[in-house]
Amino acid sequence: MTHAKVKDSIEGAAEFISEPPRPLYRELSPPGPFPTGSLGATLEAAAFGVHDQTNAPLAMCCQSVLAAATLAVQAHADLELPMGQVRPISAYFLTIAASGERKSAVDNVALQFVRKREVALREAYTIDYDNWLNEFDIWTKARAKILKDNTGEPATKGNSCVDTRVDLKALGPKPKEPMHPILTCPEPTFEGLCRLFSIGHPSLGVFSAEGGQFIGGHGMAEDNKLKTSSALSSIWDGEPIKRVRSGDGASTLAGRRAAMHLMAQPDVAARMLSDRVLADQGLLSRFLVVAPISTAGTRFFREIAADSRAAVKRFEDVLLLALETPPSTIENKPNELDPPVLRLSSGARRMWISYANFVEEQLAPDGAYIDIRGLANKLPEHAARLAAVLTLVDDLHAKDVGEEEMANGIELGGYYAGEALRLFSSNVCDPDLVLAQNLLDWLQNRGDEYVSLTQIYQHGPMPIREAKIARRIAGVLADHGWLAPVEGGKIVDGKPRREVWHLIDGGRSS
């Protein structure tokens, strides 16, 4: 549509907008290189090996092997920070990449050792479950006989409650059902996580190469979002999971750990990063995010080098051994962890304190981290957790975190802070701009020149279906030149409407 036709078509418009619409998001600046040298020898070689096998962005490969390593070792130690708090070493990761960036291929390689372990667990579970059924059947019948013998007529042992208690004590507790052979899940709800942690292993991974399944799934729907995010935050913090249900009462699940790696397309990730509920609740500050540059157009076929295969095999062997090594648990509670505590060496402690003070300085009103203060407040802990993971990859039975590992954790923390700042500067974390983009997509797909406020909040994108929100978001589009208000209103859909906008033809926003 030409400018002249647009001008003629806008009835009562105060002024024709001659400037073309402005993009809602600023162009994302290129990322710095992932500090591969900070991953340690095993993970660095594996990251390059995965990259060689998939031709996917290197940062994505680094993120995947680091998340996989976290899952493998998180059950084997907690970490004592210099202030005295004992924390898990779990970590949550988010990788932003468009469709076709080989997210699934990367995960398939990085998590191959997990799949192998799950196969072995399933095979053992089949046998263990059959044995348990037999033991449970014997126990159930024995218990029933005790209760009948001690209360029936005629009674073989009399009707004494003391006799019953003695016999039941001698019988022992109900046989424990074997743990379900599940180590990873792609889309947990709060109830789903509780169920898995109740019947399965105490260390789990939430891994999804299509993060939209999680971000847009049932667990993150409006009715469940707060409950799910609170549960995930509590697990990250190492707090017991408390569940209260009307049907089966209250339960507390302690000693559970979860690692997470979500790979999501940019629009899906933007919705997550701009979500006020997730930000206010604190879940977003627990995520380490990368948004690598696409490698599309450069992924030419090449033979996979032998040393790449060897590096990935070494990575698999190390982490598979970690998964196969029984973690320390509470006595008679095989699915409740009781990990030993890693401490920082004196040198690592000094480095951490110096880094924590640096981060604090950057949180001043004129500091570099003021715009990412949620993440920055947790950045020293993120660095220490990563250092602990790197320590256990090298030595699963290590007693403390050394200076080299702490230096690597700090460098990784700085990289993730840089990525967060880069994403923030592009406005992808602005919730109103995300809603504005959703509204613009809806308007452009409709194909109508005019839209009323009523149409927006009655039929528009679900998060905007409230008059106050719809008016605000339409204003954002007007500020960027995508909508022009029609003064005096207009007849739309056969009805006179007071608040009406004209959609400016500027092509699709990007």
Secondary structure, DSSP 8 states (H G I E B T S, - for coil): --HHHHHHHSTT-SS---S----SS----------GGGGHHHHHHHHHHHHHHH---HHHHHHHHHHHHHHHHGGG-EEE-TTS-EE----EEEEE--TTS-HHHHHHHHTHHHHHHHHHHHHHHHHHHHHHHHHHHHHHHHHHHHHHHTTSSS-SS-S-HHHHHHHHHHH-S------BS--EESS--HHHHHHHHHHB-SEEEEEESSTHHHHTSGGGSTTTHHHHHHHHHHHHHT--EEEEETTTEEEEE-S-EEEEEEEE-HHHHHHHHT-HHHHHHTSGGGEEEE-----TT--------HHHHHHHHHHHHHHHHHHHS---EETTEEEEE---EEEE-HHHHHHHHHHHHHHHHTTSTTSTTGGGHHHHHHHHHHHHHHHHHHHHHH-TT--EE-HHHHHHHHHHHHHHHHHHHHHHHTTTT-HHHHHHHHHHHHHHHH--SEEEHHHHHHHS-GGG-SHHHHHHHHHHHHHTTSEEE-TT-EEETTEEESSEEEE-------
